[in-house]
């Protein structure tokens, strides 16, 4: 009799399946109360989309999505179990977990899932009799607990969570497969990680409310291929569509760092692709535009390492991009190199400094500013020599020889006849 009463009570509280786990906390763990007014929103969220209209009873969910925790809590002024649970998700100190557990029925394990996610308890809940999306989020919590000391068990647990999620929510299954891909990548299995990322993206294809999550998966998939391109150069070309997909999904204001990373990595891919035909040179111009976009986020003050890397790539792209304004591009490149040199100390990063000096010296030589070019190149050669980098040292020596020949030629042409 007791089990029947609990099941009936749970059904009256909230209709299964619930859109749990696909969206991030707090929205992804808020329950949708039962009712005709909330059904369209539940269906939309379950599909990984945002409701066209948020009903009044889901004002808290709308505010939570916008990051307005205060307004979300203010909207949760009822005393029914779902309202109390949702209030607990936003602020666990506002509810007594013991009394709340007794009225939540089959949704009670969510209390421990949320408490674990928020660091309130050290152990995730046991699976017990949970099924569907409830089992999926419990297993996901258990997997996160295993990652640090047993990645293989974490992946197996996430796979079990995916099995529970498939029949109730494709987006949830996609997010969980994406999570398992991250574990594979951390466990140094890029092939398996990439395969899982592609599966996750297929499951999330129509989840318009999860654009940031999809963009992150595209960026990670591209990154795996980019890293493996040193062994298989063709992969760099295959990575580019993923970068474009990420940038089509998000804007700067949606996820600034992710957006900047996609631009920076797309540019890096373009700069490393072989220039096999004349049209390939257009990629250099696109790369420069992407690098300029990335620099609107990566500032020297807030992200010095990313800033220096992007500055350097932008300078390099300006040097080698064909243009009617090549001299102006070279002048800008020299200035960009100089800014990077301020951040590349001779003692803390001698190799990085040497490379910047060599590139800057080369740009100055192209501008005909030979005295300054030689000074930069001499310093670069000295650093490469100290570091034992024979290949780079010979390259710099070659530029210096060319500078010497050009100076001699200029003197010969200027001599009176």
Secondary structure, DSSP 8 states (H G I E B T S, - for coil): -HHHHHHHHHHHH--SS---SSS-TTGGG-----SHHHHHHHHHHHTT---SS--GGGHHHHHHHTT-HHHHHHH----SHHHHHHHHHH-GGGS-HHHHHTTSGGGTHHHHHHHHHTTS-SS----TT--HHHHHHHHHHHHHHHTTT-HHHHHHHHHHHHHHHHTT-HHHHHHHHHHHHHHHHHTT-HHHHHHHHHHHHHHTTT-GGGHHHHHHHHHHHHHHHHHHTTT-THHHHHHHHHHHHHHHH--TTT-HHHHHHHHHHHHHHHHHS---SGGGGHHHHHHHHHHHHHTTT--TTT-HHHHHHHHHHHHHHHHHS--TTHHHHHHHHHHHHHHHHTTS-TTT-HHHHHHHHHHHHHHHHHHT-HHHHHHHHHHHHHHHHHHT-HHHHHHHHHHHHHHHHHHHHHHHHHS--
